[in-house]
């Protein structure tokens, strides 16, 4: 495992599966949409798409279901089901998120969101959760040329915060995201969501933890004890 050798300047948050329990929400919505159009949703295909860009996901779907697959229609229907759920019940926060945000703010550590999701999705979910003003910057998958596991999105988020990569701590739940952070020269913690990381990815991290409460505990052992007054 790697570890931090310099003080943490900022924390970069992945979004889906890390901040919000949206991976399971999207899976359920996609399964419904696929059934509407007479298809059986493959959980294996879904898991392969976790942490990747929209276009990469579309490529996986085309490869899995063939040239006649109604990609645009099923994507639109999936989105409808997802937003119906969010509008009815709010954005599903992962355990420990609000406490971790409070902790980082108490220590004057800026935060950014760096997500493979498109800009419109990031903005809508943050607004639904009342979290827009709690992040100093956001970087979206449709704002970079190369998605995770390329480092582009994390480098963009760091640049928007004016911080060099070596001073960033990335929180991720996916293998592509962890690889992207490592290539960017950033420390990364994986917070497990749908599946644990393979051993070779775990070796790239500072820690593999079960939830965001554990991230706060991990930080408390490394940051100064006295927060701002």
C-alpha positions as CSV (number, residue, x, y, z in Angstrom):
1,X,0.0,0.0,0.0
2,X,1.0,3.6,-0.6
3,X,0.5,6.3,2.1
4,X,0.5,10.0,2.3
5,X,4.0,11.6,2.6
6,X,2.8,15.2,2.5
7,X,0.0,17.0,4.4
8,X,-3.5,16.8,2.8
9,X,-4.4,20.0,1.1
10,X,-7.7,18.9,-0.4
11,X,-10.0,15.9,-0.7
12,X,-11.5,14.9,-4.0
13,X,-14.7,12.9,-3.9
14,X,-16.0,10.5,-6.5
15,X,-19.8,10.8,-6.5
16,X,-21.8,7.7,-7.6
17,X,-21.3,4.8,-5.1
18,X,-19.1,7.0,-2.9
19,X,-21.2,10.0,-1.9
20,X,-24.6,8.7,-3.0
21,X,-25.9,5.2,-3.1
22,X,-26.8,5.7,-6.7
23,X,-25.1,2.6,-8.2
24,X,-27.8,0.4,-6.7
25,X,-30.5,2.9,-7.6
26,X,-29.3,3.0,-11.2
27,X,-29.1,-0.8,-11.4
28,X,-32.7,-1.1,-10.3
29,X,-33.8,1.6,-12.7
30,X,-31.8,0.0,-15.6
31,X,-33.3,-3.4,-14.8
32,X,-36.8,-2.0,-15.0
33,X,-36.0,-0.1,-18.3
34,X,-34.5,-3.2,-19.9
35,X,-37.5,-5.2,-19.0
36,X,-39.8,-2.6,-20.6
37,X,-38.0,-3.1,-23.9
38,X,-37.9,-6.9,-23.6
39,X,-34.3,-7.3,-22.5
40,X,-32.7,-9.0,-19.5
41,X,-30.3,-6.7,-17.6
42,X,-26.9,-8.3,-17.1
43,X,-25.5,-7.4,-13.7
44,X,-22.0,-8.4,-15.0
45,X,-22.3,-5.7,-17.7
46,X,-23.5,-3.2,-15.1
47,X,-20.6,-3.9,-12.8
48,X,-18.1,-3.5,-15.6
49,X,-19.5,0.0,-16.3
50,X,-19.1,1.2,-12.7
51,X,-16.7,4.2,-12.5
52,X,-16.5,4.7,-16.3
53,X,-17.8,7.5,-18.5
54,X,-21.2,7.5,-20.2
55,X,-19.6,6.7,-23.6
56,X,-17.7,3.8,-22.2
57,X,-20.9,2.4,-20.7
58,X,-22.6,2.8,-24.0
59,X,-19.8,0.9,-25.7
60,X,-20.2,-1.9,-23.2
61,X,-24.0,-2.0,-23.9
62,X,-23.6,-2.1,-27.6
63,X,-21.0,-4.9,-27.4
64,X,-23.2,-6.9,-25.0
65,X,-26.6,-6.5,-26.7
66,X,-25.8,-6.0,-30.4
67,X,-26.4,-3.4,-33.0
68,X,-30.2,-3.4,-32.8
69,X,-30.2,-2.7,-29.1
70,X,-32.4,0.4,-28.3
71,X,-29.6,2.2,-26.5
72,X,-31.0,5.7,-26.4
73,X,-34.4,4.6,-25.5
74,X,-33.3,2.4,-22.6
75,X,-30.9,5.1,-21.4
76,X,-33.7,7.6,-21.4
77,X,-36.1,5.3,-19.6
78,X,-33.4,4.5,-17.0
79,X,-32.9,8.2,-16.4
80,X,-36.6,8.7,-16.0
81,X,-36.8,6.0,-13.3
82,X,-33.7,7.3,-11.5
83,X,-35.0,10.8,-11.3
84,X,-38.5,9.7,-10.3
85,X,-36.9,8.0,-7.3
86,X,-34.7,11.0,-6.4
87,X,-37.6,13.4,-6.8
88,X,-39.7,11.3,-4.5
89,X,-37.2,10.3,-1.9
90,X,-34.2,12.6,-2.3
91,X,-30.6,11.7,-3.2
92,X,-29.6,8.6,-1.3
93,X,-26.6,9.6,0.9
94,X,-24.0,7.1,1.8
95,X,-23.5,6.6,5.6
96,X,-21.0,9.0,7.1
97,X,-21.0,11.5,4.2
98,X,-22.4,14.5,6.2
99,X,-20.2,13.8,9.2
100,X,-17.1,13.6,6.9
101,X,-18.0,16.9,5.2
102,X,-18.5,18.5,8.6
103,X,-15.1,17.2,9.8
104,X,-13.2,18.5,6.7
105,X,-14.9,21.9,7.0
106,X,-13.9,22.0,10.7
107,X,-10.3,21.5,9.6
108,X,-10.5,24.0,6.7
109,X,-9.8,21.3,4.1
110,X,-11.4,22.2,0.7
111,X,-13.4,19.6,-1.1
112,X,-14.2,18.9,-4.8
113,X,-16.4,16.4,-6.7
114,X,-14.6,14.5,-9.5
115,X,-17.2,12.2,-11.1
116,X,-17.5,10.4,-14.4
117,X,-21.1,11.5,-14.5
118,X,-22.1,14.3,-16.8
119,X,-22.3,17.9,-15.6
120,X,-26.1,18.0,-15.5
121,X,-26.2,14.9,-13.4
122,X,-23.7,16.1,-10.9
123,X,-25.4,19.5,-10.5
124,X,-28.8,17.9,-10.1
125,X,-27.8,15.3,-7.5
126,X,-25.8,17.9,-5.4
127,X,-28.8,20.2,-5.5
128,X,-31.2,17.5,-4.6
129,X,-29.1,16.6,-1.6
130,X,-28.5,20.3,-0.6
131,X,-24.8,19.9,-1.0
132,X,-23.9,22.3,-3.8
133,X,-22.4,24.9,-1.6
134,X,-20.3,22.4,0.3
135,X,-17.9,21.8,-2.5
136,X,-15.4,24.4,-3.8
137,X,-15.3,22.9,-7.3
138,X,-16.7,20.1,-9.4
139,X,-15.3,18.2,-12.4
140,X,-17.5,16.1,-14.7
141,X,-16.9,13.3,-17.1
142,X,-18.1,15.3,-20.1
143,X,-15.5,18.0,-19.3
144,X,-12.4,15.9,-20.0
145,X,-11.1,14.1,-23.1
146,X,-10.4,10.8,-21.4
147,X,-12.4,9.2,-18.6
148,X,-11.2,7.1,-15.7
149,X,-8.9,5.2,-15.5
150,X,-7.1,8.1,-17.2
151,X,-6.2,10.8,-14.7
152,X,-7.8,13.7,-16.5
153,X,-10.8,14.3,-14.2
154,X,-8.8,14.3,-11.0
155,X,-6.2,16.6,-12.5
156,X,-9.0,19.0,-13.7
157,X,-10.5,19.0,-10.2
158,X,-7.1,19.7,-8.6
159,X,-6.4,22.6,-11.1
160,X,-9.8,24.1,-10.2
161,X,-8.8,24.1,-6.6
162,X,-5.3,25.4,-7.4
163,X,-3.6,22.5,-5.7
164,X,-0.8,20.2,-7.0
165,X,-1.7,16.6,-7.4
166,X,0.6,15.3,-4.7
167,X,-1.4,17.3,-2.1
168,X,-4.7,15.6,-3.0
169,X,-6.5,12.7,-1.3
170,X,-9.0,11.0,-3.5
171,X,-12.0,9.0,-2.2
172,X,-13.2,6.4,-4.6
173,X,-15.3,3.2,-4.8
174,X,-14.3,1.9,-8.2
175,X,-11.3,0.2,-9.7
176,X,-11.1,2.7,-12.7
177,X,-11.3,5.6,-10.3
178,X,-8.5,4.3,-8.0
179,X,-6.3,3.7,-11.0
180,X,-7.0,7.2,-12.3
181,X,-6.1,8.7,-8.9
182,X,-2.9,6.7,-8.8
183,X,-1.8,7.7,-12.3
184,X,-2.6,11.4,-11.4
185,X,0.0,11.1,-8.5
186,X,-2.6,11.4,-5.8
187,X,-3.2,9.3,-2.7
188,X,-6.4,7.3,-2.9
189,X,-8.7,5.6,-0.4
190,X,-11.2,3.0,-1.7
191,X,-14.5,2.9,0.1
192,X,-16.1,-0.4,-0.9
193,X,-19.5,-0.3,-2.6
194,X,-20.7,-3.0,-4.9
195,X,-17.5,-5.0,-5.1
196,X,-14.1,-5.1,-3.4
197,X,-11.1,-4.0,-5.4
198,X,-8.8,-6.7,-6.8
199,X,-5.5,-7.1,-5.0
200,X,-3.4,-5.2,-7.5
201,X,-5.7,-2.2,-7.2
202,X,-5.8,-2.4,-3.4
203,X,-2.0,-2.2,-3.4
204,X,-2.2,1.2,-5.1
205,X,-4.2,2.7,-2.2
206,X,-3.5,4.3,1.1
207,X,-6.4,2.2,2.6
208,X,-9.4,0.1,1.6
209,X,-12.2,1.0,4.0
210,X,-15.8,-0.1,4.6
211,X,-17.6,3.3,4.8
212,X,-17.1,7.1,5.1
213,X,-17.1,6.9,8.9
214,X,-14.0,4.9,8.6
215,X,-12.5,7.5,6.3
216,X,-13.0,10.1,9.0
217,X,-11.4,7.8,11.6
218,X,-8.4,7.3,9.2
219,X,-8.1,11.1,8.8
220,X,-8.3,11.8,12.5
221,X,-5.2,9.7,13.0
222,X,-3.3,11.9,10.5
223,X,-4.6,15.4,10.9
224,X,-4.0,17.9,13.7
225,X,-6.2,17.2,16.7
226,X,-7.5,20.8,17.0
227,X,-10.0,22.0,14.4
228,X,-10.7,25.6,13.7
229,X,-12.4,27.4,16.5
